[in-house]
């Protein structure tokens, strides 16, 4: 499944029209349609908005890995880790990717050995 299809799946899962969805994420409906039809690639900033507004798993959007949505407990726990260890947003994003992608964890462990 392509990223455009996964974007459409998120919108349909939330039972939103293109117009409603585009208003929530603050982009034109035409742009959203272009992403869903794969006429253009969504920038990382857009994927981060989806993560923040809908708890969408960016790894799932990009590669189809993991679950479509991040569980609220996971988000809350990640925020606690960020605060406790004074992590940057980039470090938190990396940590989230490691937690949600078994393939990336295996690759990292292989590198560390």
C-alpha positions, 0 to 999 in steps of 0.5 A: 500500500502506498503513502497516498492510500494510507493517508486516505485510510486515516481520513476514512478511519476518522470518518471525515470528508476531504474538506473536513480533514483538510480544515483540521490539518490546515491545508487546502483540500486540493493539496490533500487530494494530491497527496492521496492520489500521489500527485505530490508527496507530503512534506514531513511537517504534514506527517508530523501534524497528522501525528500530533492531531490524530496520533498517527504513527509516522512509520506506518504512514511512510513504510506501513510498519506498526499500527496506524495509530499510536496509543494515547498511553504511548504518547503520554509516556513519550512526553514523560520521557522527554521531560524527564531526560530533557530530550529534544523533539528530534531525539523524541522522534527517533525514540518513537521510531525505535519503539514502533519499528521492530526492524529499526530496533534490530538494525540498531542492535546489530550496529551496536554489537 
